[in-house]
Amino acid sequence: MQRRASVLIADDHPLVSHGLRELLRSTYTVVGTVGDGREVHDAVERLKPDVLLLDLSMPHRNGLDLIPELVAAFPTLRILVVTMHVDRTMADLALQGGAEDLADSESSWDIVTDPQDFKAVEAALRGAGVQASSAEISMVPTTSIPLAGGEARHVLQLIDALEELDDVQNVYANFDIPEEVMASL
């Protein structure tokens, strides 16, 4: 059996920490939570997580200050920033400090989760004061098949035909058609 990655959650909002713990527990081993920036370094040293979910704005020491220190002290630690800040400057600072990934879509964040965890994630965000502009469960492929030329045209025609049928409510596909090919169709 493969070992599950261990995660430490560093966030000063108890509802967010709880929501993240609930979201992650089916796939990862959550080794602990800390709510004060002063406790993060010691918790990483003691608990030895594979991944640290780090809030940027925590009391006493913020995540931006902690990232360079953590990267230097724990070079194999993966740091993912969890923040309510959509400010691109702050995101850039976090990435420059050694964070692994931040995903935002211009003025909003896209959050992908398992359908079974949807309600817990939605509740955690609401509890943190984050108002969702939209929230839905959708099929997202884990792999995609590149299509071009006539093949792409035929698949799009099939999708259009399926969507016209009264008995078909949704059509999901895992094809990937480059934008330049789409523009030429």
N, C-alpha and C positions, 0 to 999 in steps of 0.2 A: 504494500500500500504506500502511495506517495505521501510524503510529509506535507501538511498544509502550511502555507506561509503564515508567519506570526505578525500581528499588527498591534502597534501601540497608538492610541488615539490621544492627541494633545489638543484639547479644546475647552475653553472656559464656560461654555454654555452646556449645562447638564442635559438638556433636552436633545441638543445636537449630538453630544457624545453617546447618549442612549440610542438615538436613532441610527447613528453610524454603527454602533455595536450590534444592533438588531439586524441591520442591513448586511453586515459582513459575517456574522457568526455561522451561517450555513456553509460558507466557502473558506473562511480563514479562521485562524486561532487568534482571538483578540486577547492579548496578554495583559492589558490594563488600560486605564485612562488617567490622564493628569489634567488639571484645570489651571495650573499656575506655571508660567514660563520658567520660574526658578527651579521647578521639579523635573523638567524635561530631560536634561542631560543625565541626571542620576537615574531616572527611570529607564532610559535607553541603555545605560551601562549595566543596570541590574537585571532588566528583563530581556535584553538582547533580541529585540524584534527584527524581522526582516524588513518591515515597512513601518514608517512613521507617518501618520496622518497629522499634519501640523497646521493649526490655525495661525494665521499671521498676526492677529491682534489679540494677545493674551495678556493678563495682568503681570506686572513686574518685569517681564522680559518678552518682547514680541518675537514672532517667528522669524522676521527678517534678521534680527540680531543673532538668533540661534542657528540659522542654517549654516553659515560658514564654519562655526565652531563644531557643529555636529558632523559636517562633511569631513573636516580635518580629523576629528577624533574617531569617527566610525565610517571608514571609507566604503564599506560594503552596504551600509544602510541606505535604503531607498526612501526618499522623502517626497511625499505628495502633499501639496498645499491644499488645505480646505479653508476657504474664506468666503465671506459675504462681500468682499471688496471686488468690484468689477473694474476698478481703476487699472488701466493697462500699465501705468508706471510701476505700481506695486507688484503686479504680476511679473513684469520684466525684472525687477529687483530680486524677486523670489527665485526666478529661473537663473539669474546670474549668480545667485548665492549658492546654487547647487540643487535646487528642487528638480524633480524628475519631469513633472507634467502639470500644466494648467490648461484647461479647456474652456474658452469662452467664445460665444458667437456674437461678436460686436457688443451689443448692449445687454446680453443675457447669457446664461449658462445653459448648456445642453447636458442633461444628466441621464445616463443610461443605467438601468437596473433590471434585475430579474422581475418578471411580473408579480411573483409572490411577495416581493419586498416593496412594491410600489406604494402601498398605503403607509408603511413605516417611514419611507423616505419622504413622502409628501407631508406626513405629520412632523417629522424632524425639521423640515424646512419651514413649515408654518410656525413651529415653536420658536424658531430662530428669527422670526419676523420677516422671512423671505416670502414675498407674494409671487406665486407662479403665474406667468402670463398665459400658459397653457400646460396641461398635464394630461397625458394619454398613454395607453398601453398600445404598443405597436410591435410588429414583427421586425427585427433587425437581423440581417444575415451575418453570420460569423465569417463566411467566405463569399467571394464574389467571382463571377465569370466574366471576363472581358469579351465584349462583342464589338464588331465593327462592320461597316459596309452593309451588304445585303442581309447578312445574318441579323444585324441590329434592327434593320427595317422590318424584317419578318417577325421578330420577337415583339416589337412595338405594336405591330398590327394585331398580333395575337392578344396582347394585353388590352388593347382598345376593344377588340371584339368581346373578350371576356367581361369587361366592365360594362358593356351594353346589355348583357343578359340580366333579366329581372331577378333571377334566382341567385346571382352572385353578389354578395355584399362587399367583399374586399378581395383584392388581388395583391399578393405579395410575390416578390421576385428577388433574385440575388445576382442580376446581371449588372455589369458596369460598362456604360457607354461613355467614352471620353467626350468632353464638351464640344470639341471641334468636329467630331463625327455627328453628334446631335445637331449641331448647327447646319451641317450639310444635308440632313435628311428632310 
